[in-house]
Amino acid sequence: MYRKLICICLGLLLASAAGAQAPNFDYGIFLTNAEGYMPNGNVYDIPCLGDWDCDGDVDVLVGVFFNGNIWYYQNTAGAGNPPVFANHTVMQADGITISVTYG
């Protein structure tokens, strides 16, 4: 994480030194659903947005730090609509919960 942050800062510094326009980032948003804020864990949870079920809209996968599980939030709104996320399900493979370690 720190390496990525250092690379971003270095890139902005080099762009500034070269006279290029630095990117203008918008404010962040908190994703919510009926359960509340998602991911509802800690600052180390890693969300990844993408069309995970190939239905044309953006879903969310979250790597959860404290137990290594992967949570899946399906977007139920459909393509072209503002996202509406279902409650999370824990990802499994062959009926066994997927768990990954940190580090």
Secondary structure, DSSP 8 states (H G I E B T S, - for coil): -HHHHHHHHHHHHHHHHTT-----------EEETTEEES-S-TT-EEEEE-TTSSSS-EEEEE-TTT-BEEEE-B-S-TTS---B---EE-EETTEE-B----
